[in-house]
Amino acid sequence: MAVKAIVIFGAGDIAELADFYFREDAGRSVAGFTVDAAYRSADTFLGRPLVPFEELAVRFPPAEFDLFVALAYTGLNKLRRERVDAAVDKGYSIAHYVSSRATKFSTFMAAENQFILEDNTIQPFARIGRNVTLWSGNHIGHHSNIADDSFIASHVVVSGGVSIGPRCFVGVNVTIRDHVKIGADCVIGAGALVLSDIADGSVLSPGGTEISKVPSHRLRRI
């Protein structure tokens, strides 16, 4: 059975990245793009048709095309989930992308609308849910679980046995100790060190590094 071409929902940077990864790494053909009609500002994107989502099934019938939703973590990933569900309601099968440069094992199971980039290490018995984005360079420890609709930024360490609830955002360089449980709808800011369980809806916001009052031209040893 021939592999169907893909239509990507989105017309921004993440859609451009998804187009690149699907074509260059996964060997999939991307036939066009779609957005909600209210956000469509052109007829094409990257030289291919940009179709109103409301008219998508006419131009790109679900029997002939798969769909991938290339959106970020807007509304704690809820917008991305809403568009996945809307595409399923229209009859589309939902594609996923798992980089050939990610390390994974036989226990790994790909799921709809996963976007897993290069240099992710997913240890045995880890589970990654539907509609989860793993940006590049993360460590996902053994027996950990990342629930549906979450977004994990780059260079995050998820230690063994960790549970991350649905609709979470985990920022760059976060470290989560083994067996910690992260509730649903949590936001963990860049550089956080998480050593104990956190409840649903928690926000961890580590402070940024303070800018020195000494200007760079006064530093003698650099």
Helices and strands as residue ranges (DSSP letters): E 5-9, H 13-24, E 30-35, G 37-39, E 44-45, E 48-52, G 53-55, H 56-59, E 65-69, H 78-89, E 97-98, E 115-116, E 121-122, E 127-128, E 133-134, E 139-140, E 145-146, E 151-152, E 157-158, E 163-164, E 169-170, E 175-176, E 181-182, E 187-188, E 193-194, E 203-204, G 216-218
